Amino acid sequence: MVIYLKDYIQSGSSYRDGEIIYKLLIHNFPINEKIIISFKDFGAVSSSFVNVAFVQLLENFSFDEIRKKLNFIDTLKVHTNLIKDRFEFETNVRVK
């Protein structure tokens, strides 16, 4: 399954944008082996968006499950760094 962010949200700059993507992911996570998120035609996104859309998945799935199932394509370095940093921070906080 490929989710093109631009098909669901306009900017990825708000909590609300993150909720839209999170609801889509939480619904599809159990029924799809792989989920690919495409950032095609997207500029920078906010940490609020990343926290709600992706990091919040940690409430229902382990980091290993998320890492195996969720892939990101068409990303800018800023997207990759933000996603990595937010997951790294949250997984470290939850372990302690």
N, C-alpha and C positions, 0 to 999 in steps of 0.2 A: 504494500500500500504506500502510495506517495501522497503526502499532504503538501500542497503548494500554499504557503502562508498567504500569498496575495489573493488566493481564492476565498479566504475567510476573514481577513483583517486588512486594514489599510496601512498601519504603520508599525505595530509592535512596540508602541511607546507607553501603553497604559496597562494597569491591572486588568481592566475589562478585556483588552485584547488577549491577555494571557489566559483569562477565564475561558474564552471562546476556544482557544487551542487546547487547553487542559481538558475541557469537556469532550472534545473530539478524541483526544488521546485516551482518556480514561475509558471511554466507550469501546474504542478499537483495540486497546492493548491486549485484552484476553483473547480476542478472536483473530489476530493477525500475527504471523510469525515475525515479520519485520515491518517496521514503520519508518519511512524515510521522510524527513522534514526538509523541504526545499526553501531556501532563503532567496531564491532567484528574484531579482528586482527589488530587494529590500536593502535599505541603508541600515544604520545603527539601530539597535533595539535597546530598550531600557532594562535595567536589572529587575525592575518590578515585573516586567513582562516575562523574563526568563524564569524568575522565581515561581511565578504562578503557573506558567505554561509547562515547564519541564521539571524544575526542582521539586515542586509539590508532589510529583509522582512518587517521591520517596516515602510518602505517607502510606502508600499502598503496595509498593514494590521495592525490592532491594536494589542497590546501586548496580549490582552485577546483572540483574534482570533487565534493568533499564539500558545499561550499556550494550547488552547483547541484542536487544530488540530495537532500540531507537538509533537511527543514523541521521546525520545532517549532511546536506549537500548544498552546493551553490552558496557557500558561506564566505563572508569576508573574515579577515583575521580578527576583527573586533567581535564578531559573533562567536567564533570559536573560543577566543580568550574568555569572554564573559561567561559562556556556558560552562567551560572548564573550571573557571574560578569559582563560580557559584556552587557547582556540584562538589568541588573539592572542599570548600568551606563547610557546606552542610553535612557532608559525610564525616568530616573530622569532628564537627560539633556533636553529631549524633552518636559517635563512638565513645566520646568522653563521658 
